[in-house]
Amino acid sequence: GILPPKENPKDENEEMVLHLQKEAEVKPYERMNLKELEEAEEDFDEADREAIEKYRQQRFQEWKCLQRRQKYSELREICGEQYVKEVTNAPKDVWVIIHLYRSSIPMCSLINKHLSLLARKFPEAKFLKAAVDSCIQNYHDSCLPTLLVYKTAEIKGRFIGVTQCGGIYLKVEELEWKLAEVGAIETDLEENPKKGIMNMMTLPVQNIPACEANDTKSSDAMKPHIT
């Protein structure tokens, strides 16, 4: 009998290349936005529909993440009445850093300047400032600046007064390190830029000065509980 002609290896190679190209093809739905996906859904078969659903979820998560990152990228001013809404009731997965300040205190101005820079660098964290007199009546100058770090409506860190906040020559990197140690941000700094400074976060709560005045006029709901 006559043997069938051998397949040309060149043809085999071409077939393989075509197969690989087909495998690597971008599915039409991967180029679509969420609205286009919805409109074109009936044009796809069951396997595609499952893949589309998975892809849609992925795109939605990416969009949510992007929204959050764009949402917090500046140091925003709030007043005492907004404290519960903006701080206590912030989304559970968001770190909130709030600075209670008084314009007459030079170090408060320095901290606000640093926080503005850090807010841009770490847009996923919520950086806020509030004039202390709008939150707590008769709050002592000696307790300013006051930096409070919240997550899930709980205070995770507090820096009260000039010394705890890092001193009048505080650099932005030193403040970044402090906030990273509490867990509020993920720094790329490899070591504390100001070695030897006592980390006040390790002190037991009773050693932190009580700064709230007894005759405060704010209601308990509005007042940040510092001690």
TORZATOR-155000 format. One line per field, with one value per atom (N, C-alpha, C, CB): atom name; x, y, z. Coordinates in nm, 3 decimals. Glycine has a CB too. Layout:
N
atom: CA,... $
x: X,... $
y: Y,... $
z: Z,... $
This chain:
227
atom: N,CA,C,CB,N,CA,C,CB,N,CA,C,CB,N,CA,C,CB,N,CA,C,CB,N,CA,C,CB,N,CA,C,CB,N,CA,C,CB,N,CA,C,CB,N,CA,C,CB,N,CA,C,CB,N,CA,C,CB,N,CA,C,CB,N,CA,C,CB,N,CA,C,CB,N,CA,C,CB,N,CA,C,CB,N,CA,C,CB,N,CA,C,CB,N,CA,C,CB,N,CA,C,CB,N,CA,C,CB,N,CA,C,CB,N,CA,C,CB,N,CA,C,CB,N,CA,C,CB,N,CA,C,CB,N,CA,C,CB,N,CA,C,CB,N,CA,C,CB,N,CA,C,CB,N,CA,C,CB,N,CA,C,CB,N,CA,C,CB,N,CA,C,CB,N,CA,C,CB,N,CA,C,CB,N,CA,C,CB,N,CA,C,CB,N,CA,C,CB,N,CA,C,CB,N,CA,C,CB,N,CA,C,CB,N,CA,C,CB,N,CA,C,CB,N,CA,C,CB,N,CA,C,CB,N,CA,C,CB,N,CA,C,CB,N,CA,C,CB,N,CA,C,CB,N,CA,C,CB,N,CA,C,CB,N,CA,C,CB,N,CA,C,CB,N,CA,C,CB,N,CA,C,CB,N,CA,C,CB,N,CA,C,CB,N,CA,C,CB,N,CA,C,CB,N,CA,C,CB,N,CA,C,CB,N,CA,C,CB,N,CA,C,CB,N,CA,C,CB,N,CA,C,CB,N,CA,C,CB,N,CA,C,CB,N,CA,C,CB,N,CA,C,CB,N,CA,C,CB,N,CA,C,CB,N,CA,C,CB,N,CA,C,CB,N,CA,C,CB,N,CA,C,CB,N,CA,C,CB,N,CA,C,CB,N,CA,C,CB,N,CA,C,CB,N,CA,C,CB,N,CA,C,CB,N,CA,C,CB,N,CA,C,CB,N,CA,C,CB,N,CA,C,CB,N,CA,C,CB,N,CA,C,CB,N,CA,C,CB,N,CA,C,CB,N,CA,C,CB,N,CA,C,CB,N,CA,C,CB,N,CA,C,CB,N,CA,C,CB,N,CA,C,CB,N,CA,C,CB,N,CA,C,CB,N,CA,C,CB,N,CA,C,CB,N,CA,C,CB,N,CA,C,CB,N,CA,C,CB,N,CA,C,CB,N,CA,C,CB,N,CA,C,CB,N,CA,C,CB,N,CA,C,CB,N,CA,C,CB,N,CA,C,CB,N,CA,C,CB,N,CA,C,CB,N,CA,C,CB,N,CA,C,CB,N,CA,C,CB,N,CA,C,CB,N,CA,C,CB,N,CA,C,CB,N,CA,C,CB,N,CA,C,CB,N,CA,C,CB,N,CA,C,CB,N,CA,C,CB,N,CA,C,CB,N,CA,C,CB,N,CA,C,CB,N,CA,C,CB,N,CA,C,CB,N,CA,C,CB,N,CA,C,CB,N,CA,C,CB,N,CA,C,CB,N,CA,C,CB,N,CA,C,CB,N,CA,C,CB,N,CA,C,CB,N,CA,C,CB,N,CA,C,CB,N,CA,C,CB,N,CA,C,CB,N,CA,C,CB,N,CA,C,CB,N,CA,C,CB,N,CA,C,CB,N,CA,C,CB,N,CA,C,CB,N,CA,C,CB,N,CA,C,CB,N,CA,C,CB,N,CA,C,CB,N,CA,C,CB,N,CA,C,CB,N,CA,C,CB,N,CA,C,CB,N,CA,C,CB,N,CA,C,CB,N,CA,C,CB,N,CA,C,CB,N,CA,C,CB,N,CA,C,CB,N,CA,C,CB,N,CA,C,CB,N,CA,C,CB,N,CA,C,CB,N,CA,C,CB,N,CA,C,CB,N,CA,C,CB,N,CA,C,CB,N,CA,C,CB,N,CA,C,CB,N,CA,C,CB,N,CA,C,CB,N,CA,C,CB,N,CA,C,CB,N,CA,C,CB,N,CA,C,CB,N,CA,C,CB,N,CA,C,CB,N,CA,C,CB,N,CA,C,CB,N,CA,C,CB,N,CA,C,CB,N,CA,C,CB,N,CA,C,CB,N,CA,C,CB,N,CA,C,CB,N,CA,C,CB,N,CA,C,CB,N,CA,C,CB,N,CA,C,CB,N,CA,C,CB,N,CA,C,CB,N,CA,C,CB,N,CA,C,CB,N,CA,C,CB,N,CA,C,CB,N,CA,C,CB,N,CA,C,CB,N,CA,C,CB,N,CA,C,CB,N,CA,C,CB,N,CA,C,CB,N,CA,C,CB,N,CA,C,CB,N,CA,C,CB,N,CA,C,CB,N,CA,C,CB,N,CA,C,CB,N,CA,C,CB,N,CA,C,CB,N,CA,C,CB,N,CA,C,CB,N,CA,C,CB,N,CA,C,CB,N,CA,C,CB,N,CA,C,CB,N,CA,C,CB,N,CA,C,CB,N,CA,C,CB,N,CA,C,CB,N,CA,C,CB,N,CA,C,CB,N,CA,C,CB,N,CA,C,CB,N,CA,C,CB,N,CA,C,CB $
x: 0.081,0.000,0.085,-0.092,0.021,0.091,0.074,0.037,0.184,0.181,0.123,0.323,0.041,-0.011,0.104,-0.117,0.093,0.205,0.221,0.182,0.347,0.373,0.330,0.525,0.274,0.233,0.355,0.150,0.343,0.452,0.472,0.424,0.593,0.617,0.587,0.761,0.605,0.577,0.429,0.616,0.340,0.196,0.164,0.115,0.229,0.207,0.242,0.291,0.357,0.402,0.302,0.540,0.254,0.158,0.031,0.122,-0.013,-0.133,-0.112,-0.169,0.008,0.038,0.038,0.175,0.099,0.104,-0.038,0.187,-0.122,-0.261,-0.335,-0.335,-0.310,-0.374,-0.333,-0.337,-0.203,-0.152,-0.209,0.001,-0.219,-0.275,-0.420,-0.267,-0.493,-0.634,-0.645,-0.703,-0.557,-0.557,-0.529,-0.453,-0.439,-0.394,-0.488,-0.254,-0.587,-0.679,-0.748,-0.785,-0.761,-0.835,-0.983,-0.798,-1.056,-1.200,-1.265,-1.264,-1.369,-1.431,-1.476,-1.551,-1.525,-1.578,-1.470,-1.654,-1.344,-1.237,-1.206,-1.110,-1.260,-1.238,-1.358,-1.211,-1.461,-1.585,-1.590,-1.705,-1.662,-1.688,-1.813,-1.706,-1.849,-1.958,-2.091,-1.974,-2.115,-2.243,-2.249,-2.260,-2.139,-2.136,-2.154,-2.002,-2.096,-2.111,-2.259,-2.033,-2.329,-2.470,-2.549,-2.529,-2.521,-2.594,-2.566,-2.560,-2.442,-2.403,-2.417,-2.260,-2.470,-2.469,-2.532,-2.541,-2.646,-2.715,-2.639,-2.853,-2.537,-2.459,-2.358,-2.385,-2.340,-2.239,-2.303,-2.155,-2.223,-2.275,-2.254,-2.206,-2.295,-2.295,-2.155,-2.350,-2.055,-1.917,-1.869,-1.820,-1.901,-1.862,-1.930,-1.896,-2.058,-2.135,-2.071,-2.281,-2.027,-1.961,-1.833,-1.929,-1.757,-1.631,-1.659,-1.551,-1.767,-1.803,-1.837,-1.922,-1.914,-1.955,-1.831,-2.048,-1.737,-1.613,-1.536,-1.525,-1.530,-1.457,-1.524,-1.450,-1.659,-1.734,-1.705,-1.885,-1.704,-1.674,-1.534,-1.685,-1.441,-1.302,-1.294,-1.209,-1.361,-1.360,-1.425,-1.433,-1.532,-1.604,-1.515,-1.733,-1.442,-1.351,-1.241,-1.289,-1.188,-1.082,-1.136,-1.029,-1.260,-1.322,-1.341,-1.458,-1.388,-1.409,-1.278,-1.472,-1.174,-1.042,-0.992,-0.940,-1.012,-0.970,-1.047,-0.990,-1.179,-1.263,-1.212,-1.409,-1.177,-1.131,-0.999,-1.116,-0.909,-0.778,-0.791,-0.685,-0.890,-0.909,-0.987,-0.980,-1.058,-1.147,-1.068,-1.238,-0.962,-0.883,-0.746,-0.871,-0.724,-0.588,-0.551,-0.577,-0.625,-0.594,-0.630,-0.671,-0.570,-0.602,-0.728,-0.481,-0.837,-0.963,-0.996,-1.076,-1.058,-1.099,-1.242,-1.090,-1.263,-1.399,-1.423,-1.421,-1.548,-1.577,-1.633,-1.679,-1.651,-1.694,-1.821,-1.715,-1.915,-2.043,-2.027,-2.139,-1.919,-1.896,-1.812,-1.829,-1.768,-1.671,-1.722,-1.638,-1.843,-1.897,-1.909,-2.036,-1.964,-1.984,-1.850,-2.061,-1.756,-1.631,-1.528,-1.571,-1.530,-1.426,-1.482,-1.367,-1.575,-1.629,-1.699,-1.726,-1.775,-1.852,-1.784,-1.988,-1.653,-1.580,-1.587,-1.431,-1.573,-1.575,-1.478,-1.542,-1.518,-1.440,-1.298,-1.512,-1.277,-1.143,-1.055,-1.154,-1.100,-1.024,-0.961,-1.116,-0.833,-0.764,-0.793,-0.608,-0.823,-0.850,-0.747,-0.996,-0.681,-0.584,-0.643,-0.438,-0.671,-0.728,-0.638,-0.870,-0.616,-0.532,-0.622,-0.422,-0.624,-0.696,-0.594,-0.758,-0.624,-0.523,-0.581,-0.462,-0.488,-0.526,-0.428,-0.521,-0.481,-0.397,-0.284,-0.482,-0.305,-0.203,-0.082,-0.265,-0.089,0.023,0.109,-0.029,0.236,0.319,0.333,0.456,0.345,0.365,0.242,0.401,0.124,0.002,0.011,-0.124,0.064,0.079,0.178,0.128,0.285,0.385,0.323,0.505,0.246,0.183,0.083,0.110,0.006,-0.088,-0.015,-0.171,0.099,0.180,0.227,0.304,0.278,0.325,0.210,0.393,0.095,-0.019,-0.070,-0.132,-0.061,-0.102,-0.018,-0.091,0.111,0.203,0.173,0.351,0.153,0.128,-0.007,0.133,-0.105,-0.237,-0.226,-0.337,-0.137,-0.117,-0.039,-0.044,0.054,0.138,0.061,0.263,-0.033,-0.110,-0.260,-0.077,-0.308,-0.447,-0.551,-0.468,-0.509,-0.607,-0.641,-0.553,-0.562,-0.593,-0.666,-0.461,-0.748,-0.829,-0.763,-0.975,-0.711,-0.643,-0.737,-0.510,-0.759,-0.850,-0.785,-0.982,-0.834,-0.793,-0.919,-0.686,-0.919,-1.033,-0.983,-1.135,-1.033,-1.000,-1.052,-1.061,-0.963,-0.998,-1.116,-0.877,-1.129,-1.238,-1.376,-1.218,-1.381,-1.511,-1.546,-1.508,-1.448,-1.470,-1.478,-1.359,-1.385,-1.377,-1.358,-1.260,-1.441,-1.429,-1.313,-1.562,-1.242,-1.136,-1.027,-1.197,-0.990,-0.882,-0.749,-0.889,-0.659,-0.537,-0.432,-0.476,-0.368,-0.261,-0.151,-0.201,-0.125,-0.015,-0.041,0.006,-0.166,-0.201,-0.204,-0.336,-0.166,-0.165,-0.022,-0.236,-0.003,-0.100,-0.153,-0.039,-0.272,-0.324,-0.353,-0.453,-0.286,-0.308,-0.374,-0.173,-0.487,-0.558,-0.570,-0.698,-0.548,-0.556,-0.668,-0.420,-0.764,-0.881,-0.887,-1.010,-0.942,-0.987,-1.103,-0.869,-1.206,-1.328,-1.380,-1.300,-1.384,-1.441,-1.363,-1.583,-1.243,-1.161,-1.032,-1.128,-0.987,-0.857,-0.746,-0.841,-0.665,-0.554,-0.421,-0.545,-0.420,-0.298,-0.330,-0.196,-0.247,-0.267,-0.133,-0.363,-0.117,0.004,-0.045,0.098,-0.019,-0.076,0.034,-0.167,0.036,0.136,0.259,0.177,0.340,0.458,0.554,0.531,0.584,0.683,0.639,0.711,0.516,0.467,0.458,0.330,0.428,0.416,0.553,0.337,0.660,0.793,0.879,0.780,0.830,0.914,0.897,1.060,0.939,0.914,0.994,0.948,1.094,1.171,1.129,1.321,1.010,0.959,0.968,0.815,1.025,1.032,0.916,1.169,0.878,0.764,0.789,0.735,0.916,0.949,0.930,1.094,0.959,0.943,0.795,1.006,0.712,0.568,0.515,0.493,0.567,0.529,0.562,0.602,0.679,0.721,0.628,0.867,0.594,0.503,0.370,0.479,0.314,0.183,0.193,0.128,0.309,0.329,0.341,0.455,0.405,0.419,0.284,0.506,0.190,0.056,-0.020,-0.023,0.021,-0.044,-0.130,-0.129,-0.135,-0.226,-0.184,-0.236,-0.053,-0.003,0.108,0.051,0.136,0.245,0.360,0.199,0.460,0.573,0.678,0.636,0.755,0.869,0.999,0.878,0.985,1.104,1.150,1.073,1.281,1.330,1.362,1.453,1.385,1.410,1.364,1.561,1.348,1.302,1.401,1.286,1.354,1.447,1.496,1.380,1.427,1.471,1.489,1.369,1.600,1.625,1.642,1.751,1.603,1.625,1.508,1.747,1.412,1.294,1.204,1.216,1.160,1.072,0.939,1.048,0.898,0.769,0.658,0.766,0.583,0.481,0.367,0.426,0.358,0.250,0.265,0.248,0.389,0.411,0.379,0.555,0.352,0.321,0.182,0.332,0.164,0.028,-0.063,0.029,-0.191,-0.286,-0.283,-0.426,-0.265,-0.271,-0.157,-0.269,-0.051,0.061,0.039,0.189,-0.069,-0.097,-0.175,-0.178,-0.131,-0.196,-0.343,-0.125,-0.425,-0.568,-0.581,-0.656,-0.623,-0.626,-0.766,-0.562,-0.866,-1.001,-1.038,-1.102,-1.098,-1.143,-1.271,-1.166,-1.288,-1.405,-1.535,-1.387,-1.523,-1.645,-1.676,-1.633,-1.636,-1.660,-1.809,-1.604,-1.840,-1.981,-2.026,-2.005,-1.930,-1.968,-2.042,-1.845,-2.135,-2.204,-2.109,-2.335,-2.130,-2.041,-2.035,-2.087,-2.145,-2.148,-2.054,-2.290,-2.042,-1.961,-1.814,-2.014,-1.789,-1.655,-1.562,-1.664,-1.443,-1.347,-1.296,-1.229,-1.307,-1.262,-1.112,-1.339,-1.037,-0.891,-0.827,-0.832,-0.886,-0.823,-0.892,-0.824 $
y: -0.119,0.000,0.125,0.000,0.227,0.356,0.424,0.448,0.463,0.531,0.671,0.538,0.713,0.851,0.951,0.879,1.057,1.154,1.210,1.270,1.224,1.281,1.426,1.268,1.461,1.601,1.690,1.623,1.798,1.893,1.954,2.004,1.940,1.997,2.146,1.973,2.211,2.355,2.381,2.412,2.292,2.308,2.292,2.206,2.189,2.165,2.287,2.044,2.346,2.466,2.580,2.510,2.595,2.703,2.682,2.713,2.554,2.522,2.557,2.372,2.520,2.545,2.696,2.483,2.769,2.915,2.973,2.982,2.925,2.972,2.938,2.909,2.815,2.771,2.863,2.624,2.889,2.976,3.117,2.981,3.164,3.299,3.304,3.341,3.195,3.190,3.189,3.066,3.107,3.098,3.235,2.995,3.308,3.436,3.552,3.470,3.525,3.633,3.693,3.579,3.823,3.890,3.870,4.043,3.821,3.803,3.939,3.729,3.945,4.075,4.145,4.058,4.064,4.127,4.190,4.025,4.152,4.211,4.355,4.127,4.394,4.532,4.620,4.537,4.560,4.633,4.691,4.542,4.801,4.850,4.781,5.006,4.811,4.737,4.755,4.784,4.874,4.900,4.820,5.053,4.820,4.745,4.595,4.771,4.547,4.405,4.369,4.372,4.457,4.432,4.423,4.542,4.519,4.526,4.406,4.654,4.353,4.247,4.107,4.269,4.097,3.970,3.855,3.986,3.882,3.771,3.719,3.814,3.791,3.743,3.635,3.860,3.612,3.516,3.384,3.576,3.276,3.146,3.132,3.029,3.016,2.993,3.008,2.854,2.945,2.950,3.095,2.865,3.169,3.310,3.389,3.371,3.355,3.429,3.414,3.380,3.291,3.268,3.351,3.118,3.346,3.421,3.570,3.392,3.614,3.757,3.799,3.787,3.713,3.746,3.762,3.636,3.669,3.674,3.802,3.549,3.830,3.948,4.076,3.948,4.076,4.193,4.221,4.172,4.114,4.129,4.187,3.993,4.136,4.182,4.331,4.099,4.371,4.511,4.599,4.528,4.547,4.623,4.647,4.549,4.541,4.553,4.655,4.416,4.649,4.742,4.885,4.707,4.901,5.033,5.086,5.028,4.997,5.038,5.081,4.923,5.002,5.031,5.167,4.918,5.190,5.317,5.433,5.313,5.413,5.517,5.554,5.471,5.449,5.475,5.551,5.344,5.508,5.572,5.718,5.497,5.745,5.883,5.965,5.885,5.895,5.961,6.038,5.859,5.977,6.042,6.075,5.951,6.194,6.226,6.367,6.213,6.415,6.548,6.555,6.658,6.652,6.677,6.764,6.747,6.707,6.780,6.837,6.690,6.954,7.020,6.976,7.176,6.938,6.910,6.989,6.756,6.996,7.061,6.955,7.180,6.994,6.899,6.824,6.972,6.894,6.830,6.715,6.933,6.718,6.614,6.498,6.673,6.510,6.414,6.270,6.450,6.249,6.113,6.056,6.111,6.137,6.091,6.060,6.197,6.152,6.141,6.049,6.277,6.041,5.965,5.833,6.049,5.844,5.724,5.633,5.764,5.691,5.610,5.593,5.670,5.612,5.591,5.443,5.638,5.408,5.266,5.184,5.252,5.061,4.977,4.946,4.848,4.947,4.913,5.035,4.834,5.150,5.274,5.325,5.382,5.359,5.423,5.572,5.394,5.630,5.775,5.839,5.803,5.941,6.018,6.158,6.023,6.198,6.333,6.415,6.324,6.538,6.631,6.737,6.696,6.741,6.848,6.960,6.797,7.076,7.182,7.316,7.199,7.406,7.546,7.631,7.581,7.725,7.804,7.879,7.902,7.911,7.990,7.906,8.052,7.775,7.687,7.657,7.553,7.705,7.687,7.540,7.744,7.449,7.310,7.251,7.226,7.304,7.258,7.289,7.323,7.408,7.447,7.353,7.595,7.318,7.227,7.090,7.212,7.039,6.907,6.910,6.864,7.019,7.030,7.027,7.159,7.093,7.095,6.952,7.191,6.881,6.743,6.650,6.689,6.666,6.578,6.599,6.603,6.722,6.749,6.668,6.900,6.661,6.583,6.434,6.611,6.386,6.243,6.200,6.211,6.291,6.258,6.228,6.374,6.302,6.277,6.148,6.395,6.121,6.002,5.874,6.013,5.883,5.765,5.792,5.729,5.794,5.835,5.737,5.853,5.616,5.519,5.544,5.377,5.627,5.664,5.799,5.672,5.818,5.941,6.038,5.909,6.147,6.248,6.367,6.295,6.399,6.508,6.602,6.452,6.725,6.819,6.889,6.923,6.926,6.996,7.094,6.895,7.216,7.314,7.259,7.457,7.244,7.174,7.238,7.170,7.370,7.439,7.403,7.589,7.349,7.307,7.166,7.311,7.097,6.960,6.952,6.868,7.020,7.012,7.152,6.917,7.191,7.323,7.323,7.364,7.436,7.456,7.349,7.459,7.307,7.208,7.281,7.134,7.223,7.295,7.300,7.229,7.415,7.432,7.327,7.572,7.288,7.194,7.057,7.178,7.031,6.901,6.906,6.853,7.020,7.035,7.033,7.165,6.983,6.920,6.788,6.896,6.747,6.614,6.539,6.624,6.426,6.341,6.212,6.312,6.179,6.056,5.969,6.086,5.839,5.745,5.646,5.670,5.636,5.549,5.440,5.633,5.326,5.224,5.151,5.123,5.122,5.057,5.125,4.908,5.257,5.340,5.333,5.299,5.278,5.271,5.349,5.124,5.409,5.479,5.374,5.581,5.372,5.276,5.342,5.218,5.472,5.544,5.687,5.539,5.745,5.885,5.949,5.897,6.070,6.147,6.282,6.164,6.309,6.427,6.520,6.385,6.641,6.740,6.737,6.716,6.840,6.859,6.741,6.987,6.693,6.586,6.456,6.562,6.415,6.290,6.299,6.253,6.419,6.435,6.441,6.562,6.448,6.440,6.564,6.409,6.666,6.785,6.890,6.746,7.012,7.126,7.117,7.255,7.029,7.014,6.890,7.008,6.842,6.719,6.727,6.694,6.622,6.612,6.525,6.554,6.542,6.468,6.317,6.513,6.277,6.133,6.074,6.111,6.155,6.108,6.088,6.209,6.178,6.164,6.042,6.293,6.024,5.906,5.777,5.907,5.774,5.655,5.630,5.671,5.736,5.723,5.661,5.861,5.713,5.664,5.520,5.756,5.487,5.351,5.252,5.343,5.296,5.207,5.170,5.274,5.263,5.236,5.144,5.369,5.146,5.061,5.137,4.959,5.271,5.351,5.360,5.490,5.352,5.360,5.256,5.503,5.222,5.128,5.208,5.016,5.230,5.313,5.231,5.381,5.299,5.232,5.269,5.270,5.344,5.376,5.247,5.489,5.225,5.099,5.109,5.056,5.230,5.245,5.381,5.226,5.390,5.515,5.628,5.498,5.734,5.844,5.918,5.941,5.901,5.970,5.867,6.080,5.795,5.690,5.752,5.609,5.676,5.720,5.798,5.805,5.839,5.909,5.804,5.988,5.833,5.739,5.730,5.782,5.609,5.592,5.592,5.459,5.701,5.718,5.618,5.859,5.554,5.457,5.337,5.409,5.313,5.196,5.223,5.150,5.351,5.383,5.333,5.534,5.287,5.250,5.373,5.185,5.350,5.461,5.558,5.407,5.506,5.596,5.698,5.514,5.673,5.767,5.882,5.694,5.872,5.977,6.088,5.922,6.213,6.320,6.333,6.452,6.360,6.384,6.527,6.356,6.543,6.678,6.735,6.678,6.655,6.707,6.792,6.591,6.904,6.989,6.931,7.136,6.949,6.893,6.964,6.899,7.092,7.168,7.174,7.308,7.068,7.066,7.078,6.937,7.158,7.179,7.084,7.324,7.014,6.924,6.804,6.878,6.753,6.630,6.513,6.607,6.405,6.289,6.231,6.182,6.237,6.178,6.250,6.181,6.382,6.461,6.464,6.603,6.436,6.459,6.342,6.485,6.365,6.256,6.215,6.297,6.089,6.044,6.016,5.916,6.104,6.098,6.018,6.239,6.020,5.948,5.817,6.032 $
z: 0.000,0.000,0.000,0.118,-0.046,-0.048,0.088,-0.164,0.144,0.275,0.258,0.338,0.355,0.345,0.357,0.456,0.283,0.287,0.429,0.185,0.467,0.602,0.605,0.641,0.717,0.732,0.732,0.862,0.668,0.663,0.803,0.556,0.861,0.995,1.000,1.038,0.883,0.876,0.906,0.736,0.848,0.873,1.021,0.790,1.082,1.226,1.308,1.274,1.272,1.344,1.330,1.295,1.208,1.185,1.267,1.035,1.269,1.347,1.495,1.333,1.544,1.686,1.715,1.724,1.621,1.638,1.640,1.525,1.547,1.542,1.672,1.421,1.720,1.844,1.961,1.875,1.970,2.077,2.067,2.074,1.941,1.922,1.972,1.773,1.939,1.980,2.132,1.919,2.197,2.343,2.406,2.391,2.340,2.399,2.367,2.349,2.281,2.243,2.366,2.144,2.365,2.472,2.443,2.482,2.540,2.523,2.503,2.645,2.418,2.391,2.520,2.298,2.618,2.739,2.826,2.821,2.803,2.885,2.845,2.874,2.727,2.683,2.717,2.532,2.776,2.800,2.941,2.776,2.953,3.088,3.143,3.089,3.268,3.333,3.259,3.477,3.206,3.136,3.006,3.107,2.929,2.802,2.827,2.728,2.935,2.970,2.987,3.100,3.058,3.084,2.953,3.174,2.863,2.737,2.646,2.665,2.651,2.558,2.616,2.516,2.738,2.810,2.731,2.942,2.661,2.594,2.473,2.551,2.426,2.311,2.350,2.245,2.479,2.524,2.569,2.638,2.560,2.606,2.757,2.530,2.809,2.955,3.015,2.988,2.948,2.999,3.004,2.911,2.897,2.893,3.004,2.756,3.027,3.128,3.267,3.132,3.295,3.425,3.434,3.445,3.323,3.321,3.333,3.191,3.267,3.271,3.414,3.177,3.483,3.620,3.709,3.677,3.691,3.770,3.736,3.742,3.606,3.558,3.608,3.403,3.606,3.651,3.799,3.629,3.879,4.023,4.042,4.096,3.961,3.971,3.937,3.877,3.826,3.785,3.892,3.651,3.953,4.055,4.177,4.097,4.218,4.333,4.302,4.369,4.178,4.138,4.142,3.995,4.093,4.091,4.233,4.018,4.323,4.463,4.527,4.544,4.498,4.554,4.503,4.516,4.373,4.312,4.373,4.160,4.389,4.449,4.588,4.457,4.666,4.802,4.799,4.880,4.710,4.704,4.662,4.606,4.576,4.532,4.634,4.397,4.719,4.813,4.920,4.880,4.970,5.076,5.020,5.203,4.977,4.931,4.975,4.778,5.076,5.127,5.276,5.047,5.342,5.483,5.486,5.560,5.539,5.539,5.677,5.492,5.676,5.801,5.836,5.788,5.961,6.008,6.138,6.031,6.182,6.310,6.406,6.292,6.530,6.633,6.599,6.761,6.532,6.499,6.399,6.443,6.322,6.221,6.274,6.099,6.400,6.455,6.449,6.600,6.496,6.500,6.359,6.570,6.268,6.129,6.061,6.048,6.073,5.998,6.062,5.981,6.195,6.266,6.321,6.382,6.413,6.479,6.379,6.591,6.286,6.192,6.056,6.172,6.051,5.925,5.888,5.938,5.758,5.718,5.801,5.569,5.832,5.925,5.878,5.949,5.745,5.695,5.673,5.566,5.720,5.696,5.825,5.636,5.817,5.929,5.923,5.925,6.038,6.045,6.137,6.096,6.084,6.165,6.180,6.098,6.303,6.323,6.415,6.383,6.374,6.450,6.512,6.359,6.645,6.717,6.739,6.855,6.683,6.685,6.732,6.545,6.761,6.789,6.708,6.946,6.631,6.539,6.608,6.464,6.736,6.809,6.849,6.933,6.833,6.873,6.750,6.938,6.748,6.628,6.585,6.654,6.682,6.642,6.573,6.763,6.606,6.538,6.388,6.600,6.356,6.215,6.145,6.203,6.215,6.159,6.130,6.256,6.225,6.209,6.092,6.340,6.081,5.969,5.834,5.981,5.831,5.708,5.674,5.725,5.775,5.753,5.714,5.880,5.780,5.752,5.609,5.853,5.558,5.420,5.322,5.388,5.350,5.264,5.276,5.303,5.398,5.421,5.363,5.571,5.364,5.308,5.158,5.332,5.090,4.947,4.924,4.881,5.014,4.999,5.033,5.088,5.128,5.172,5.156,5.323,5.029,5.005,5.057,4.859,5.096,5.147,5.295,5.131,5.362,5.502,5.502,5.590,5.602,5.609,5.706,5.654,5.655,5.736,5.759,5.667,5.887,5.922,6.022,5.979,6.025,6.131,6.181,6.079,6.309,6.366,6.471,6.429,6.465,6.568,6.701,6.537,6.797,6.921,6.993,7.014,6.982,7.054,7.000,7.048,6.877,6.823,6.871,6.668,6.931,6.979,7.131,6.929,7.198,7.345,7.401,7.390,7.494,7.556,7.656,7.626,7.663,7.764,7.761,7.903,7.644,7.629,7.646,7.489,7.725,7.763,7.651,7.885,7.640,7.540,7.556,7.551,7.682,7.708,7.645,7.859,7.609,7.550,7.398,7.603,7.343,7.197,7.144,7.155,7.022,6.935,6.993,6.796,6.954,6.989,6.859,7.078,6.844,6.726,6.773,6.650,6.715,6.750,6.626,6.811,6.644,6.532,6.562,6.509,6.472,6.491,6.385,6.488,6.426,6.329,6.396,6.289,6.317,6.368,6.496,6.397,6.491,6.599,6.730,6.625,6.727,6.849,6.830,6.886,6.940,6.935,6.938,7.054,6.831,6.822,6.860,6.681,6.860,6.896,6.931,6.781,7.021,7.058,7.090,7.179,7.044,7.072,7.124,6.943,7.253,7.318,7.367,7.435,7.314,7.355,7.266,7.499,7.279,7.193,7.200,7.231,7.321,7.337,7.270,7.485,7.299,7.241,7.089,7.300,7.039,6.894,6.826,6.861,6.905,6.844,6.857,6.702,6.928,6.950,6.841,6.961,6.871,6.780,6.650,6.850,6.644,6.520,6.442,6.550,6.468,6.405,6.252,6.447,6.193,6.047,5.999,6.000,5.873,5.819,5.822,5.676,5.801,5.803,5.943,5.757,6.045,6.183,6.216,6.283,6.165,6.187,6.110,6.143,5.989,5.909,5.985,5.772,6.046,6.121,6.241,6.170,6.310,6.427,6.384,6.493,6.276,6.229,6.177,6.119,6.118,6.068,6.184,5.980,6.293,6.410,6.471,6.516,6.463,6.515,6.419,6.536,6.291,6.192,6.093,6.260,6.107,6.025,5.878,6.081,5.853,5.715,5.697,5.682,5.572,5.542,5.485,5.442,5.567,5.525,5.451,5.646,5.365,5.303,5.376,5.153,5.486,5.568,5.637,5.674,5.639,5.696,5.844,5.623,5.891,6.036,6.084,6.069,6.214,6.275,6.243,6.429,6.174,6.140,6.263,6.046,6.376,6.498,6.607,6.541,6.602,6.701,6.839,6.663,6.939,7.076,7.133,7.082,7.046,7.099,7.164,6.987,7.283,7.353,7.277,7.501,7.249,7.182,7.287,7.100,7.291,7.394,7.381,7.390,7.265,7.246,7.339,7.101,7.387,7.471,7.618,7.459,7.649,7.789,7.825,7.814,7.948,7.989,7.988,8.129,7.969,7.954,8.072,7.937,8.193,8.309,8.311,8.437,8.234,8.231,8.132,8.195,8.055,7.959,8.030,7.836,8.017,8.092,8.056,8.068,8.157,8.131,8.085,8.258,7.960,7.904,7.893,7.770,7.916,7.902,8.024,7.884,7.998,8.109,8.167,8.062,8.298,8.364,8.325,8.514,8.295,8.267,8.118,8.322,8.048,7.903,7.874,7.840,7.771,7.736,7.625,7.693,7.564,7.455,7.510,7.375,7.433,7.476,7.460,7.394,7.536,7.529,7.389,7.626,7.316,7.182,7.087,7.126,7.106,7.014,7.055,7.006,7.179,7.235,7.209,7.384,7.153,7.140,7.277,7.048,7.312,7.443,7.437,7.488,7.494,7.479,7.590,7.476,7.707,7.818,7.844,7.943 $
